[in-house]
Amino acid sequence: MKWLIKLKLFALALLGLLATIATAALYWRNQGKAAQKAVDAAREAEVNAQAAQETIHAHEVRNEVQAENAKLPGAPAQAVATADPATAAGKLRDGGWVRD
């Protein structure tokens, strides 16, 4: 009869030990997940900041190009057939053949 009580106490102690190990494992797993989430959040914030900087840079370049294009002189429209050979429209002609 005493061995049955000892067996029950041993089983309870073993179950308590397993429960403690499982609790510790779950605790450290959750701590690791929280740490990884913090690292992921920092990395994502860095990527978002870099993307925002690239977008701002692209807009700045576009505005600069548009400003430079606005400074270019406008050329009057020309018919290719009557264009001066030194102009771009004149270079479209090839031996009398006119491209419309």
Secondary structure, 3 states (H helix, E strand, C coil): CHHHHHHHHHHHHHHHHHHHHHHHHHHHHHHHHHHHHHHHHHHHHHHHHHHHHHHHHHHHHHHHHHHHHHHCCCCCCCCCCCCCCCCCCHHHCECCECCC
